[in-house]
Amino acid sequence: MIPPEFHEILKDTFRSRRVFVTGHTGFKGSWLALWLFQLGAEVTGYALEPPTTPNMFEAIGLREKITHIHGDVRDYDHLLAALHSCRPDLVFHLAAQPLVRFSYEEPRLTYETNVMGTVNVLEAIRHTPSVRVAVNVTSDKCYENREPAVGYREEDSLGGRDPYSSSKGCSELVTAAYCRSFFAPGSYGTANRVALASVRAGNVIGGGDWGVDRLVPDCVRALSRQEEIVLRYPQAVRPWQHVLDPLGGYLLLAARLWQDGPSYAGPWNLGPDGQAAWTVEKVVQEIIRLWGRGSWRVDGQPQPHEARWLQLDCRKVRTRLGWRPKYDVPEALSLSIDWYRRFYEQAAPAELYRLTESQIAAFPAGGGSPGIAS
């Protein structure tokens, strides 16, 4: 059974709170901003315009639901002014350059956004007296990838071979330094007023993602055009999870930080169970089955390095936070393809908004594993 306190904890924490979300025009940011809006929060988003066309932000008409500020996290003065104007209680930092292959083309942009962007957000928080909770969203790729047989633990070495992964490791190091230097748990309530945490999740899927070089969007684009799906690494293994699973974890963590302060500060892995680690090929075969037609082939061109195996050890979040994912991979893919199918059937933004709202409302009730452990 799903304990009823999951919903109550979130409602009690976020209702009428002022929440600032960077990167709210992206895929995960749009889902998070909508969920916060549904919980009764006063949501202010700070981001560049949506990175793709189409995109989740415009597809569901989110601009009309929240306060939208066009801004770049590399612009410290503008970011600080936005935070002072909003006077938020809680901050979620999602703005990032999120693509591995693009990081090879634009390494400087990647580091400026993912590293100095994090510095700017945390420094702006340091100078915004209203903030009590901050959550930095990074990636499972932040670890020094040695492809071990066991999952990465929060205390494992950070790093990365490619600029994107390296930048996310750097973002984690920045967060740890700010936690020790300015938001130290030992001085919480006296010299320090902010409870700061980071969350590491990856390979999130769900309706409304049109990111470049991402598996499900690439598949859906090809299938909607009746084209063959082209794969780079069909045998690569990833821990796939529906977007609502990690977002539920982010919200629950922020709620615990709000209630208990530094007890929940620091880094957290949020990943699915071991059976959710599917190969790319297996995921694509399931997408084709759900779509009802399609085919795929391997791209024979040389590709930049990407890790073949990524898995997180999530014992900390299971035991201390009480979080666990609800959806297995078939359920996550089914929800995702249902959303995309409605979009490509020319559903209006109001209809897609209701569909997205209904998927959020159904979480974590119903089948699957609970979103919060009993």
C-alpha positions as a Python dict, from the first residue, in 0.01 Angstrom:
ca = {
    (1, 'M'): (0, 0, 0),
    (2, 'I'): (105, 358, -61),
    (3, 'P'): (132, 550, 268),
    (4, 'P'): (-98, 855, 254),
    (5, 'E'): (165, 1080, 406),
    (6, 'F'): (351, 1116, 74),
    (7, 'H'): (81, 1348, -59),
    (8, 'E'): (31, 1520, 275),
    (9, 'I'): (401, 1590, 321),
    (10, 'L'): (420, 1755, -22),
    (11, 'K'): (100, 1955, 21),
    (12, 'D'): (196, 2076, 368),
    (13, 'T'): (541, 2181, 246),
    (14, 'F'): (464, 2350, -85),
    (15, 'R'): (114, 2495, -49),
    (16, 'S'): (146, 2876, -69),
    (17, 'R'): (527, 2858, -61),
    (18, 'R'): (732, 3063, -304),
    (19, 'V'): (944, 2826, -514),
    (20, 'F'): (1213, 2928, -763),
    (21, 'V'): (1300, 2680, -1039),
    (22, 'T'): (1591, 2730, -1279),
    (23, 'G'): (1559, 2548, -1611),
    (24, 'H'): (1178, 2532, -1596),
    (25, 'T'): (1147, 2548, -1976),
    (26, 'G'): (1328, 2215, -2015),
    (27, 'F'): (1171, 1870, -2004),
    (28, 'K'): (1221, 1786, -1636),
    (29, 'G'): (1184, 2148, -1532),
    (30, 'S'): (842, 2175, -1696),
    (31, 'W'): (716, 1863, -1521),
    (32, 'L'): (851, 1988, -1188),
    (33, 'A'): (706, 2338, -1227),
    (34, 'L'): (364, 2195, -1312),
    (35, 'W'): (372, 1955, -1015),
    (36, 'L'): (465, 2242, -781),
    (37, 'F'): (183, 2453, -928),
    (38, 'Q'): (-61, 2170, -864),
    (39, 'L'): (59, 2149, -505),
    (40, 'G'): (-39, 2514, -459),
    (41, 'A'): (308, 2670, -474),
    (42, 'E'): (376, 3016, -614),
    (43, 'V'): (621, 2911, -886),
    (44, 'T'): (876, 3140, -1050),
    (45, 'G'): (1084, 2994, -1330),
    (46, 'Y'): (1416, 3132, -1451),
    (47, 'A'): (1546, 2996, -1781),
    (48, 'L'): (1624, 3056, -2142),
    (49, 'E'): (1349, 2995, -2394),
    (50, 'P'): (1268, 2626, -2453),
    (51, 'P'): (1568, 2447, -2607),
    (52, 'T'): (1374, 2253, -2871),
    (53, 'T'): (1074, 2282, -3101),
    (54, 'P'): (837, 2127, -3007),
    (55, 'N'): (880, 2136, -2630),
    (56, 'M'): (693, 2046, -2313),
    (57, 'F'): (675, 2403, -2180),
    (58, 'E'): (471, 2529, -2476),
    (59, 'A'): (291, 2201, -2549),
    (60, 'I'): (103, 2220, -2216),
    (61, 'G'): (72, 2601, -2197),
    (62, 'L'): (280, 2625, -1879),
    (63, 'R'): (372, 2990, -1941),
    (64, 'E'): (19, 3091, -1837),
    (65, 'K'): (37, 2901, -1507),
    (66, 'I'): (358, 3031, -1348),
    (67, 'T'): (580, 3340, -1343),
    (68, 'H'): (829, 3305, -1628),
    (69, 'I'): (1158, 3499, -1622),
    (70, 'H'): (1378, 3477, -1928),
    (71, 'G'): (1733, 3449, -1798),
    (72, 'D'): (2067, 3274, -1822),
    (73, 'V'): (2227, 3124, -1509),
    (74, 'R'): (2561, 3255, -1641),
    (75, 'D'): (2428, 3610, -1581),
    (76, 'Y'): (2482, 3647, -1205),
    (77, 'D'): (2343, 4001, -1167),
    (78, 'H'): (2017, 3917, -1346),
    (79, 'L'): (1983, 3591, -1153),
    (80, 'L'): (2037, 3764, -818),
    (81, 'A'): (1780, 4031, -907),
    (82, 'A'): (1528, 3762, -1000),
    (83, 'L'): (1578, 3582, -669),
    (84, 'H'): (1543, 3907, -474),
    (85, 'S'): (1224, 3988, -664),
    (86, 'C'): (1075, 3642, -605),
    (87, 'R'): (1191, 3608, -240),
    (88, 'P'): (1162, 3227, -263),
    (89, 'D'): (1140, 2986, 28),
    (90, 'L'): (1283, 2697, -176),
    (91, 'V'): (1504, 2675, -486),
    (92, 'F'): (1540, 2388, -735),
    (93, 'H'): (1837, 2428, -971),
    (94, 'L'): (1783, 2234, -1295),
    (95, 'A'): (1923, 2472, -1559),
    (96, 'A'): (2205, 2297, -1745),
    (97, 'Q'): (2362, 2202, -2074),
    (98, 'P'): (2237, 1840, -2057),
    (99, 'L'): (2384, 1664, -2361),
    (100, 'V'): (2696, 1447, -2372),
    (101, 'R'): (2762, 1472, -2746),
    (102, 'F'): (2699, 1848, -2757),
    (103, 'S'): (2954, 1890, -2478),
    (104, 'Y'): (3222, 1766, -2720),
    (105, 'E'): (3119, 2041, -2965),
    (106, 'E'): (3082, 2317, -2703),
    (107, 'P'): (3294, 2229, -2398),
    (108, 'R'): (3336, 2590, -2286),
    (109, 'L'): (2960, 2655, -2294),
    (110, 'T'): (2905, 2330, -2107),
    (111, 'Y'): (3144, 2422, -1825),
    (112, 'E'): (3022, 2782, -1808),
    (113, 'T'): (2662, 2669, -1773),
    (114, 'N'): (2701, 2361, -1556),
    (115, 'V'): (2983, 2476, -1329),
    (116, 'M'): (2970, 2856, -1312),
    (117, 'G'): (2592, 2841, -1343),
    (118, 'T'): (2587, 2636, -1023),
    (119, 'V'): (2828, 2879, -855),
    (120, 'N'): (2602, 3170, -954),
    (121, 'V'): (2287, 3000, -825),
    (122, 'L'): (2442, 2909, -490),
    (123, 'E'): (2605, 3251, -452),
    (124, 'A'): (2274, 3421, -530),
    (125, 'I'): (2103, 3199, -273),
    (126, 'R'): (2369, 3300, -19),
    (127, 'H'): (2265, 3662, -70),
    (128, 'T'): (1888, 3602, -69),
    (129, 'P'): (1769, 3592, 294),
    (130, 'S'): (1432, 3428, 222),
    (131, 'V'): (1577, 3095, 97),
    (132, 'R'): (1568, 2805, 343),
    (133, 'V'): (1605, 2503, 111),
    (134, 'A'): (1808, 2448, -207),
    (135, 'V'): (1831, 2135, -423),
    (136, 'N'): (2088, 2109, -703),
    (137, 'V'): (1991, 1856, -970),
    (138, 'T'): (2297, 1700, -1134),
    (139, 'S'): (2333, 1358, -1300),
    (140, 'D'): (2431, 996, -1249),
    (141, 'K'): (2714, 1073, -1493),
    (142, 'C'): (2888, 1286, -1228),
    (143, 'Y'): (3089, 982, -1110),
    (144, 'E'): (3433, 882, -1231),
    (145, 'N'): (3311, 604, -1459),
    (146, 'R'): (3493, 277, -1409),
    (147, 'E'): (3187, 72, -1506),
    (148, 'P'): (3185, -134, -1183),
    (149, 'A'): (2960, -435, -1135),
    (150, 'V'): (2799, -262, -837),
    (151, 'G'): (2629, 75, -845),
    (152, 'Y'): (2797, 404, -760),
    (153, 'R'): (2758, 524, -402),
    (154, 'E'): (2733, 888, -299),
    (155, 'E'): (3085, 886, -154),
    (156, 'D'): (3249, 745, -471),
    (157, 'S'): (3492, 955, -675),
    (158, 'L'): (3350, 1223, -900),
    (159, 'G'): (3475, 1297, -1247),
    (160, 'G'): (3400, 1205, -1603),
    (161, 'R'): (3574, 1142, -1932),
    (162, 'D'): (3361, 1375, -2144),
    (163, 'P'): (3304, 1747, -2077),
    (164, 'Y'): (2939, 1698, -1979),
    (165, 'S'): (3010, 1429, -1718),
    (166, 'S'): (3310, 1622, -1590),
    (167, 'S'): (3103, 1939, -1559),
    (168, 'K'): (2843, 1756, -1352),
    (169, 'G'): (3115, 1619, -1125),
    (170, 'C'): (3240, 1978, -1087),
    (171, 'S'): (2887, 2097, -1007),
    (172, 'E'): (2875, 1840, -727),
    (173, 'L'): (3213, 1957, -594),
    (174, 'V'): (3091, 2317, -597),
    (175, 'T'): (2779, 2213, -406),
    (176, 'A'): (2984, 2023, -148),
    (177, 'A'): (3216, 2322, -101),
    (178, 'Y'): (2925, 2562, -48),
    (179, 'C'): (2766, 2315, 192),
    (180, 'R'): (3083, 2305, 401),
    (181, 'S'): (3182, 2672, 369),
    (182, 'F'): (2855, 2866, 378),
    (183, 'F'): (2565, 2626, 448),
    (184, 'A'): (2728, 2402, 707),
    (185, 'P'): (2479, 2172, 882),
    (186, 'G'): (2654, 2234, 1215),
    (187, 'S'): (2572, 2605, 1203),
    (188, 'Y'): (2217, 2566, 1072),
    (189, 'G'): (1980, 2797, 1256),
    (190, 'T'): (2258, 3029, 1373),
    (191, 'A'): (2517, 3139, 1117),
    (192, 'N'): (2350, 2937, 841),
    (193, 'R'): (1985, 2938, 733),
    (194, 'V'): (1997, 2717, 419),
    (195, 'A'): (1968, 2337, 397),
    (196, 'L'): (2144, 2234, 73),
    (197, 'A'): (2133, 1898, -107),
    (198, 'S'): (2221, 1757, -449),
    (199, 'V'): (2038, 1483, -636),
    (200, 'R'): (2186, 1245, -891),
    (201, 'A'): (1955, 1072, -1138),
    (202, 'G'): (1979, 986, -1504),
    (203, 'N'): (1807, 842, -1811),
    (204, 'V'): (1474, 994, -1723),
    (205, 'I'): (1196, 933, -1973),
    (206, 'G'): (846, 1069, -2013),
    (207, 'G'): (616, 1258, -2244),
    (208, 'G'): (727, 1599, -2363),
    (209, 'D'): (1100, 1536, -2404),
    (210, 'W'): (1238, 1634, -2744),
    (211, 'G'): (1602, 1662, -2645),
    (212, 'V'): (1860, 1594, -2914),
    (213, 'D'): (2059, 1270, -2885),
    (214, 'R'): (1818, 1124, -2630),
    (215, 'L'): (1685, 778, -2696),
    (216, 'V'): (1308, 809, -2650),
    (217, 'P'): (1278, 1146, -2830),
    (218, 'D'): (1495, 1014, -3115),
    (219, 'C'): (1268, 709, -3143),
    (220, 'V'): (947, 911, -3136),
    (221, 'R'): (1072, 1159, -3395),
    (222, 'A'): (1163, 875, -3630),
    (223, 'L'): (841, 681, -3571),
    (224, 'S'): (621, 990, -3620),
    (225, 'R'): (789, 1042, -3960),
    (226, 'Q'): (777, 670, -4047),
    (227, 'E'): (1158, 664, -4055),
    (228, 'E'): (1401, 401, -3934),
    (229, 'I'): (1539, 449, -3580),
    (230, 'V'): (1920, 487, -3582),
    (231, 'L'): (2107, 370, -3271),
    (232, 'R'): (2464, 451, -3167),
    (233, 'Y'): (2511, 205, -2879),
    (234, 'P'): (2238, -64, -2881),
    (235, 'Q'): (2410, -270, -2607),
    (236, 'A'): (2464, 23, -2367),
    (237, 'V'): (2288, -40, -2034),
    (238, 'R'): (2108, 240, -1849),
    (239, 'P'): (1880, 258, -1541),
    (240, 'W'): (1563, 392, -1705),
    (241, 'Q'): (1297, 567, -1498),
    (242, 'H'): (983, 771, -1558),
    (243, 'V'): (1025, 1142, -1493),
    (244, 'L'): (776, 1139, -1204),
    (245, 'D'): (990, 897, -1003),
    (246, 'P'): (1296, 1121, -953),
    (247, 'L'): (1082, 1435, -935),
    (248, 'G'): (883, 1276, -654),
    (249, 'G'): (1216, 1211, -483),
    (250, 'Y'): (1330, 1573, -533),
    (251, 'L'): (1007, 1703, -383),
    (252, 'L'): (1017, 1463, -91),
    (253, 'L'): (1380, 1551, -18),
    (254, 'A'): (1301, 1924, -30),
    (255, 'A'): (1011, 1866, 208),
    (256, 'R'): (1238, 1684, 453),
    (257, 'L'): (1495, 1962, 424),
    (258, 'W'): (1221, 2214, 497),
    (259, 'Q'): (1103, 2022, 802),
    (260, 'D'): (1431, 1893, 944),
    (261, 'G'): (1701, 2117, 796),
    (262, 'P'): (2053, 1976, 778),
    (263, 'S'): (1958, 1618, 866),
    (264, 'Y'): (1898, 1561, 494),
    (265, 'A'): (2169, 1786, 349),
    (266, 'G'): (2431, 1647, 111),
    (267, 'P'): (2426, 1423, -200),
    (268, 'W'): (2157, 1168, -286),
    (269, 'N'): (2133, 903, -560),
    (270, 'L'): (1782, 856, -698),
    (271, 'G'): (1772, 563, -935),
    (272, 'P'): (1552, 265, -1018),
    (273, 'D'): (1597, -91, -901),
    (274, 'G'): (1838, -325, -1081),
    (275, 'Q'): (1570, -477, -1306),
    (276, 'A'): (1520, -132, -1463),
    (277, 'A'): (1870, -144, -1618),
    (278, 'W'): (1778, -230, -1977),
    (279, 'T'): (1989, -220, -2289),
    (280, 'V'): (1913, 48, -2546),
    (281, 'E'): (1809, -225, -2790),
    (282, 'K'): (1553, -368, -2547),
    (283, 'V'): (1404, -25, -2480),
    (284, 'V'): (1370, 45, -2853),
    (285, 'Q'): (1202, -288, -2917),
    (286, 'E'): (946, -207, -2646),
    (287, 'I'): (885, 141, -2789),
    (288, 'I'): (822, -8, -3133),
    (289, 'R'): (579, -259, -2982),
    (290, 'L'): (387, 19, -2803),
    (291, 'W'): (383, 241, -3113),
    (292, 'G'): (259, -49, -3325),
    (293, 'R'): (520, -38, -3601),
    (294, 'G'): (879, 63, -3678),
    (295, 'S'): (1233, -67, -3725),
    (296, 'W'): (1586, 23, -3620),
    (297, 'R'): (1947, -6, -3736),
    (298, 'V'): (2293, 71, -3597),
    (299, 'D'): (2478, 386, -3702),
    (300, 'G'): (2809, 264, -3841),
    (301, 'Q'): (2987, 599, -3803),
    (302, 'P'): (3253, 650, -3530),
    (303, 'Q'): (3096, 794, -3215),
    (304, 'P'): (3233, 994, -2918),
    (305, 'H'): (3289, 790, -2602),
    (306, 'E'): (2986, 720, -2381),
    (307, 'A'): (2977, 485, -2086),
    (308, 'R'): (2838, 141, -2164),
    (309, 'W'): (2717, 76, -1810),
    (310, 'L'): (2575, 312, -1547),
    (311, 'Q'): (2404, 204, -1226),
    (312, 'L'): (2345, 383, -895),
    (313, 'D'): (2348, 238, -545),
    (314, 'C'): (2034, 389, -389),
    (315, 'R'): (2040, 230, -45),
    (316, 'K'): (2082, 570, 122),
    (317, 'V'): (1767, 718, -26),
    (318, 'R'): (1569, 396, 35),
    (319, 'T'): (1664, 370, 402),
    (320, 'R'): (1696, 734, 512),
    (321, 'L'): (1445, 918, 294),
    (322, 'G'): (1204, 631, 239),
    (323, 'W'): (1195, 684, -139),
    (324, 'R'): (1167, 416, -401),
    (325, 'P'): (1051, 427, -764),
    (326, 'K'): (695, 346, -856),
    (327, 'Y'): (718, 255, -1225),
    (328, 'D'): (907, -28, -1389),
    (329, 'V'): (1042, 22, -1741),
    (330, 'P'): (736, -111, -1932),
    (331, 'E'): (506, 116, -1729),
    (332, 'A'): (736, 415, -1778),
    (333, 'L'): (750, 357, -2153),
    (334, 'S'): (375, 305, -2175),
    (335, 'L'): (304, 637, -2000),
    (336, 'S'): (557, 811, -2224),
    (337, 'I'): (426, 673, -2553),
    (338, 'D'): (66, 749, -2451),
    (339, 'W'): (167, 1114, -2403),
    (340, 'Y'): (356, 1136, -2734),
    (341, 'R'): (75, 966, -2924),
    (342, 'R'): (-171, 1233, -2803),
    (343, 'F'): (69, 1506, -2908),
    (344, 'Y'): (113, 1366, -3257),
    (345, 'E'): (-263, 1331, -3283),
    (346, 'Q'): (-265, 1714, -3268),
    (347, 'A'): (-397, 1743, -2913),
    (348, 'A'): (-445, 2104, -2801),
    (349, 'P'): (-232, 2243, -2515),
    (350, 'A'): (-530, 2230, -2280),
    (351, 'E'): (-577, 1858, -2354),
    (352, 'L'): (-207, 1783, -2310),
    (353, 'Y'): (-210, 1984, -1987),
    (354, 'R'): (-496, 1769, -1855),
    (355, 'L'): (-315, 1451, -1960),
    (356, 'T'): (5, 1562, -1784),
    (357, 'E'): (-197, 1670, -1480),
    (358, 'S'): (-369, 1331, -1468),
    (359, 'Q'): (-36, 1144, -1481),
    (360, 'I'): (92, 1353, -1190),
    (361, 'A'): (-233, 1303, -997),
    (362, 'A'): (-204, 924, -1043),
    (363, 'F'): (140, 921, -880),
    (364, 'P'): (207, 728, -662),
    (365, 'A'): (-138, 567, -636),
    (366, 'G'): (-215, 250, -830),
    (367, 'G'): (6, -39, -934),
    (368, 'G'): (383, -61, -938),
    (369, 'S'): (621, 6, -655),
    (370, 'P'): (546, 283, -408),
    (371, 'G'): (692, 628, -451),
    (372, 'I'): (764, 633, -80),
    (373, 'A'): (863, 326, 115),
    (374, 'S'): (639, 205, 391),
}
